[in-house]
Each structure stands twice: as structure tokens, then as C-alpha cells.
Amino acid sequence: MGEFIALVDVIPEDTDADFEKLIKDLRSVLPNTCSIEMYDVLPVAFGLKKARVRVRYPEEWGGTDRIEELFGQVDGLQGIEGIAFSKA
């Protein structure tokens, strides 16, 4: 099987979130078959920012539901949304 790449927006609860720690926490909940390739920090509103995370994962997972479920295990998040996915 091949691999997919997804863009997932992750919104922390606090405006002063430590994005380095957030990405480290997100990596810790992913199995070895997945990797976070990169991320960008983007403004949302009223000083709140989000991380747009690029994740490589097994093709058999299909869409982003499983990634969102795994990321949901990380404390301090108010939102997780799969934006797009495609074959790597």
C-alpha cells in the first residue's frame, strides 16, 4: 500500500500556546507508520493561532478521521479539522 498526506488544522485553547510543545505532543500520539512532515502557525482571530500540520500516513486509513482521533488525545486543544488529503 502507499501513503497519503493530509493537512490538519489544530487549534489550541490558549492564545499563548507553545507550538513547539504542541507539535511534540501531536507526534507522541502518532504510531510509527505516521509522521509530521512540517507545520505552519497561522492566525485565527483575536490573537488565537492554529497549527496547520502536514501528516504522512498509511493509505489504508483513507481520510483524516483516524488522525483527528489520535490528535484528540492531546490536552489543551479546542479544535481539530482535516482540511485536505491526497495520495503521496
C-alpha positions as CSV (number, residue, x, y, z in Angstrom):
1,M,0.0,0.0,0.0
2,G,1.0,3.6,-0.5
3,E,0.8,6.7,1.7
4,F,-1.4,9.7,2.0
5,I,-0.6,13.2,3.0
6,A,-3.1,15.3,5.0
7,L,-3.3,18.9,6.1
8,V,-4.9,19.1,9.5
9,D,-5.7,22.3,11.4
10,V,-5.1,22.1,15.2
11,I,-6.3,25.0,17.3
12,P,-5.1,25.3,20.9
13,E,-7.3,26.6,23.7
14,D,-4.9,29.4,24.7
15,T,-3.6,32.4,22.8
16,D,-0.2,31.9,24.3
17,A,0.2,28.3,23.2
18,D,3.7,26.8,22.8
19,F,3.6,25.4,19.3
20,E,6.9,23.5,19.6
21,K,5.4,21.6,22.6
22,L,2.1,21.2,20.8
23,I,3.8,19.6,17.8
24,K,5.9,17.4,20.1
25,D,2.7,16.2,21.8
26,L,1.0,15.5,18.5
27,R,4.0,13.5,17.3
28,S,3.8,11.4,20.6
29,V,0.3,10.1,19.8
30,L,1.1,9.0,16.3
31,P,2.1,5.5,15.6
32,N,5.5,4.8,13.8
33,T,3.7,4.4,10.5
34,C,2.9,8.2,10.5
35,S,5.0,11.3,10.6
36,I,4.5,15.1,10.9
37,E,6.5,16.5,7.9
38,M,6.0,20.2,8.7
39,Y,3.7,22.7,10.2
40,D,2.8,26.4,9.8
41,V,1.4,28.7,12.5
42,L,-1.5,30.7,11.1
43,P,-3.7,33.5,12.7
44,V,-7.3,32.6,13.5
45,A,-8.8,35.6,15.3
46,F,-8.4,37.7,18.5
47,G,-4.8,36.7,19.0
48,L,-5.6,33.0,18.6
49,K,-3.4,31.0,16.3
50,K,-3.6,27.5,14.8
51,A,-1.1,25.0,13.5
52,R,-1.6,23.7,10.0
53,V,0.1,20.3,10.2
54,R,1.2,18.2,7.3
55,V,1.0,14.5,8.2
56,R,2.1,11.4,6.1
57,Y,0.1,8.3,7.0
58,P,-0.8,4.8,5.6
59,E,-3.2,4.9,2.6
60,E,-5.4,2.2,4.2
61,W,-6.6,4.8,6.7
62,G,-8.4,6.7,4.0
63,G,-9.5,10.2,5.1
64,T,-8.3,12.2,8.1
65,D,-10.7,10.7,10.7
66,R,-8.1,8.5,12.3
67,I,-5.5,11.3,12.5
68,E,-8.1,13.6,14.1
69,E,-9.0,10.9,16.6
70,L,-5.3,10.5,17.6
71,F,-4.7,14.2,17.8
72,G,-7.8,14.4,20.0
73,Q,-5.8,12.6,22.7
74,V,-3.7,15.7,23.2
75,D,-4.8,18.0,26.1
76,G,-5.3,21.7,25.6
77,L,-7.0,21.7,22.1
78,Q,-10.2,23.4,21.2
79,G,-10.4,22.2,17.6
80,I,-9.1,19.7,15.1
81,E,-10.1,19.8,11.5
82,G,-8.9,17.8,8.5
83,I,-8.5,20.3,5.6
84,A,-7.3,18.1,2.7
85,F,-5.7,14.8,1.9
86,S,-4.2,13.2,-1.2
87,K,-2.0,10.3,-2.3
88,A,1.7,11.0,-1.5
